[in-house]
Amino acid sequence: MSITLKIDNPNQFEEQLITFVKQQKQNLEELTVEALDNFLNSFQKEEKLVFKKRDPKKYSRKIEYIDEENEDLSDVKPYSHIEDSGQYIHDLRRQRKQ
């Protein structure tokens, strides 16, 4: 794993880093290693997503169906070829495992 940092103003960055280290009263290497550790460990934490639940009635939209030439589908009976529904489900589950 490698991390690349692009620093536009190295002198200003170095001065700010030295000032921060002096405020923390720690060694520069220790502080850098600690900061990198915290940064890399932050990716390993499993955090819960917090989101607001919305009212489905308020945010739902009416589904608009396209009427294709007033097609009469009253004679269409899906799954009419199945004689034994239990056996059909059993076979579907068996096929999924293979």
C-alpha positions as CSV (number, residue, x, y, z in Angstrom):
1,M,0.0,0.0,0.0
2,S,1.3,3.4,-0.8
3,I,0.0,6.9,-0.1
4,T,1.0,9.9,-2.2
5,L,0.5,13.4,-1.1
6,K,0.7,16.4,-3.4
7,I,1.9,19.5,-1.4
8,D,1.7,22.8,-3.3
9,N,3.5,24.9,-0.8
10,P,6.1,22.7,1.0
11,N,7.6,25.5,3.1
12,Q,4.3,26.7,4.4
13,F,3.2,23.2,5.1
14,E,6.4,22.4,7.0
15,E,6.0,25.5,9.1
16,Q,2.4,24.7,10.0
17,L,3.3,21.1,10.8
18,I,6.2,22.2,13.1
19,T,3.9,24.7,14.8
20,F,1.3,22.0,15.3
21,V,3.9,19.5,16.7
22,K,5.1,22.1,19.2
23,Q,1.5,22.7,20.3
24,Q,1.0,19.0,20.8
25,K,4.4,18.6,22.6
26,Q,5.3,15.4,20.8
27,N,8.0,14.1,18.5
28,L,7.4,14.8,14.8
29,E,7.8,11.1,13.9
30,E,5.5,9.9,16.6
31,L,2.8,12.4,15.7
32,T,3.1,11.5,12.0
33,V,2.9,7.7,12.6
34,E,-0.1,8.2,15.0
35,A,-1.9,10.4,12.4
36,L,-1.3,7.8,9.7
37,D,-2.5,5.0,12.0
38,N,-5.7,6.8,12.8
39,F,-6.3,7.6,9.1
40,L,-5.7,4.0,7.9
41,N,-7.8,2.5,10.8
42,S,-10.7,4.8,9.9
43,F,-11.3,2.7,6.8
44,Q,-11.6,-0.5,8.8
45,K,-14.4,0.7,11.1
46,E,-17.9,-0.4,10.2
47,E,-20.1,2.6,10.8
48,K,-23.8,2.6,10.6
49,L,-25.4,4.7,8.0
50,V,-27.7,7.3,9.5
51,F,-30.5,8.4,7.2
52,K,-33.9,9.9,7.5
53,K,-36.9,7.7,6.8
54,R,-39.4,9.2,4.4
55,D,-43.1,8.8,4.3
56,P,-43.8,6.5,1.3
57,K,-47.2,8.0,0.8
58,K,-45.7,11.5,0.4
59,Y,-42.9,10.5,-1.9
60,S,-44.5,7.9,-4.0
61,R,-45.7,8.5,-7.6
62,K,-48.5,7.0,-9.5
63,I,-47.3,4.4,-12.0
64,E,-48.4,5.3,-15.5
65,Y,-48.8,2.3,-17.8
66,I,-48.5,2.6,-21.5
67,D,-51.6,1.1,-23.2
68,E,-50.2,-0.7,-26.2
69,E,-53.0,-0.6,-28.7
70,N,-55.6,-1.6,-26.1
71,E,-54.3,-5.2,-26.1
72,D,-56.6,-7.6,-24.4
73,L,-54.7,-9.8,-22.0
74,S,-57.6,-11.5,-20.4
75,D,-56.8,-14.9,-22.0
76,V,-53.1,-14.8,-20.8
77,K,-52.7,-17.1,-17.8
78,P,-49.1,-17.1,-16.5
79,Y,-47.8,-20.4,-15.1
80,S,-50.8,-22.3,-16.5
81,H,-48.4,-25.0,-17.7
82,I,-47.6,-26.0,-14.1
83,E,-49.6,-28.9,-12.8
84,D,-47.9,-29.4,-9.4
85,S,-46.8,-26.1,-7.9
86,G,-44.9,-27.8,-5.0
87,Q,-42.8,-29.9,-7.4
88,Y,-42.2,-26.9,-9.6
89,I,-40.7,-24.8,-6.6
90,H,-38.7,-27.9,-5.5
91,D,-37.2,-28.2,-9.0
92,L,-36.4,-24.4,-9.1
93,R,-34.6,-24.6,-5.8
94,R,-32.6,-27.6,-6.9
95,Q,-31.6,-25.9,-10.1
96,R,-30.4,-22.8,-8.2
97,K,-28.1,-24.9,-6.0
98,Q,-26.3,-26.5,-9.0
